[in-house]
Structure formats: structure tokens, C-alpha cells
Amino acid sequence: MKNILLFGAGKSATCLIDYLTRICIEKRWTLTIADANPVDLQRKLINSPMIAPVAVNVENSAERNDLIQKADLVISMLPAALHILIARDCIINSRNLLTASYVDEAIRTLSSQVKERKLLFLCEMGLDPGIDHMSAMEIIHRIQENGGKINVFKPPLQILP
């Protein structure tokens, strides 16, 4: 059985938790969600044997490493400065890592170790070039391939909460 480990259950993880919950139940995988705030965890989870909430102090290397050892895939939705702690343990335990932050200098220094162990460390791609940019380019290229011409391109208005 596959085990996905997610560090962080804050506001930015809510949609991801919902998505992973559905996928894990469907595929019969386990989802371990580790967060320092057990109240946040309980509010966001459905009761399922496939979902395992864990209260953890991410700065405690023994707690963190124990969870990473049991995972097939690690995702970090923690603040960017904490990704390095998880990244180092992922290298030690040969685990792939996904984060929601840009590649910072600390993560970049791990590049040779990641390549050496043939791991995937996938970080935020950002806005330029990011998913929004790539989606726009896909549409633009399709229009051009069909003989169309674009005179003006305005990205959608982003409304912040």
C-alpha cells in the first residue's frame, strides 16, 4: 500500500488535503497528514481508515525522520524555511519531495545529492514561467497553429481575498 506524507495542514493545504483524501480512498493508499496543530488537522479531515492525522513538531528530527521513512512520497506545505529540514531527511531516506515553494539556495545546494540518488524534488514553478504562463502559452500556440493571430493578451484579473 502506498503512503503519502503531507507536512502542513494550514489554509493553503485545504484543497490539497481534499484532493489527496479522495485519491487515497479511491486507490486504497494511506495519507498521513502531519501538523503541529491537531485542531487544524481534525477540522479538515474526514473519518477514514485511509487518513492518518499526526501531531508533529517538524523541528524534531526523530519525529520527522520516522514519518519520512514510512512514506512513499513526501509533500511539504510548510513555510519555505522549513522545507530544508524535510528535504535533507528525504535525501537520507531516498524519498521524492514536492513543495509549494520556490527552490531557495538551501534546497539548491542539495541538487547533486538529489541527482545522485535519482530523486524527484519538485518545487513551485512560480508565475513566470509557471502554470499560468504555461497554460496561456498552450492556448496561444494552439491559436497560432490553426492560423489565428493574437492582437492583445490580458491575463485574467486576480481577486485577492
C-alpha positions as CSV (number, residue, x, y, z in Angstrom):
1,M,0.0,0.0,0.0
2,K,1.3,3.5,-0.9
3,N,1.7,6.1,1.8
4,I,1.7,9.8,1.0
5,L,3.0,12.1,3.8
6,L,1.9,15.7,3.9
7,F,3.5,18.1,6.2
8,G,1.3,21.1,7.0
9,A,-2.5,21.4,7.3
10,G,-2.8,25.2,7.2
11,K,-5.1,27.3,5.0
12,S,-3.0,26.7,1.8
13,A,-3.2,22.9,2.2
14,T,-7.0,22.7,2.4
15,C,-7.7,22.0,-1.3
16,L,-4.7,19.6,-1.5
17,I,-6.0,17.7,1.6
18,D,-9.4,17.3,0.0
19,Y,-7.9,16.1,-3.3
20,L,-5.5,13.7,-1.7
21,T,-8.2,12.3,0.5
22,R,-10.3,11.5,-2.5
23,I,-7.4,9.9,-4.4
24,C,-6.2,7.9,-1.4
25,I,-9.6,6.5,-0.6
26,E,-10.1,5.6,-4.3
27,K,-6.7,4.0,-4.7
28,R,-6.6,2.5,-1.2
29,W,-3.5,4.4,-0.3
30,T,-2.8,6.0,3.1
31,L,-2.5,9.7,3.6
32,T,-0.6,10.8,6.7
33,I,-1.0,14.4,7.5
34,A,1.5,15.9,9.9
35,D,0.9,19.2,11.5
36,A,1.8,20.9,14.8
37,N,-1.8,22.0,15.3
38,P,-4.1,18.9,15.9
39,V,-7.2,21.2,15.9
40,D,-6.4,22.2,12.2
41,L,-6.0,18.6,11.4
42,Q,-9.3,17.4,12.8
43,R,-11.3,20.2,11.2
44,K,-10.1,19.4,7.7
45,L,-10.3,15.6,7.7
46,I,-13.0,13.1,7.0
47,N,-13.1,10.0,9.2
48,S,-11.4,7.2,7.1
49,P,-9.0,4.4,7.8
50,M,-7.0,5.7,4.8
51,I,-6.3,9.1,6.5
52,A,-3.9,9.3,9.5
53,P,-3.5,12.7,11.2
54,V,-0.3,13.1,13.2
55,A,0.6,15.9,15.5
56,V,4.3,16.6,15.0
57,N,7.0,19.2,15.8
58,V,8.7,19.4,12.4
59,E,11.9,20.7,14.0
60,N,12.1,17.4,16.0
61,S,14.4,15.3,13.7
62,A,13.4,12.0,15.2
63,E,9.7,12.6,14.7
64,R,10.1,14.0,11.3
65,N,12.5,11.2,10.1
66,D,10.3,8.5,11.5
67,L,7.4,9.7,9.3
68,I,9.5,10.2,6.2
69,Q,10.9,6.7,6.5
70,K,7.4,5.3,6.3
71,A,6.4,7.4,3.3
72,D,6.5,6.7,-0.4
73,L,6.1,10.3,-1.3
74,V,6.6,13.4,0.8
75,I,4.8,16.7,0.3
76,S,5.6,19.9,2.3
77,M,3.1,22.7,2.6
78,L,5.0,24.2,5.5
79,P,6.6,27.7,5.4
80,A,9.5,27.7,2.9
81,A,12.2,28.0,5.5
82,L,11.2,24.6,6.9
83,H,11.4,22.7,3.6
84,I,15.2,22.2,4.0
85,L,14.6,20.1,7.1
86,I,12.3,17.8,5.3
87,A,14.5,17.8,2.1
88,R,17.5,16.6,4.0
89,D,15.6,13.7,5.5
90,C,14.1,12.9,2.1
91,I,17.6,12.5,0.7
92,I,18.8,10.3,3.6
93,N,15.7,8.1,3.2
94,S,15.6,8.3,-0.7
95,R,12.1,9.8,-0.8
96,N,10.7,12.1,-3.5
97,L,9.6,15.5,-2.3
98,L,7.0,18.0,-3.6
99,T,6.9,21.5,-2.1
100,A,4.8,24.6,-2.6
101,S,7.7,27.0,-2.5
102,Y,10.3,28.2,-5.0
103,V,13.7,26.5,-5.0
104,D,15.8,28.5,-2.5
105,E,19.5,28.4,-2.1
106,A,19.4,25.8,0.7
107,I,17.4,23.4,-1.4
108,R,19.6,24.2,-4.4
109,T,22.7,23.1,-2.5
110,L,21.1,19.6,-2.4
111,S,20.9,19.3,-6.1
112,S,23.8,16.9,-6.6
113,Q,22.6,14.6,-3.9
114,V,19.1,14.6,-5.4
115,K,20.5,13.7,-8.8
116,E,22.9,11.1,-7.4
117,R,20.0,9.3,-5.6
118,K,17.8,9.7,-8.7
119,L,15.1,11.5,-6.7
120,L,12.5,13.9,-7.8
121,F,12.3,17.2,-5.9
122,L,9.6,19.3,-7.5
123,C,9.1,22.8,-6.2
124,E,6.8,25.7,-7.1
125,M,7.3,26.8,-10.6
126,G,6.1,30.4,-9.9
127,L,4.2,32.8,-12.1
128,D,6.8,33.3,-14.8
129,P,7.3,30.7,-16.1
130,G,4.7,28.9,-14.1
131,I,1.5,27.0,-14.6
132,D,-0.5,30.2,-15.5
133,H,2.2,31.1,-18.0
134,M,2.4,27.6,-19.5
135,S,-1.4,27.4,-19.8
136,A,-1.5,30.7,-21.6
137,M,1.3,29.6,-24.0
138,E,-0.5,26.4,-24.8
139,I,-3.6,28.4,-25.8
140,I,-1.6,30.9,-27.8
141,H,0.4,28.2,-29.6
142,R,-2.9,26.3,-30.5
143,I,-4.4,29.5,-31.9
144,Q,-1.2,30.2,-34.0
145,E,-1.0,26.6,-35.2
146,N,-4.6,27.0,-36.5
147,G,-3.7,30.1,-38.4
148,G,-5.0,32.5,-35.8
149,K,-3.4,35.8,-34.8
150,I,-3.4,37.3,-31.3
151,N,-3.5,41.1,-31.1
152,V,-3.9,41.5,-27.4
153,F,-3.4,39.2,-24.4
154,K,-4.6,40.2,-21.0
155,P,-4.2,37.8,-18.1
156,P,-7.3,37.3,-16.0
157,L,-7.9,39.7,-13.2
158,Q,-6.9,38.1,-9.9
159,I,-9.1,39.0,-7.0
160,L,-7.4,38.5,-3.6
161,P,-9.4,37.7,-0.5
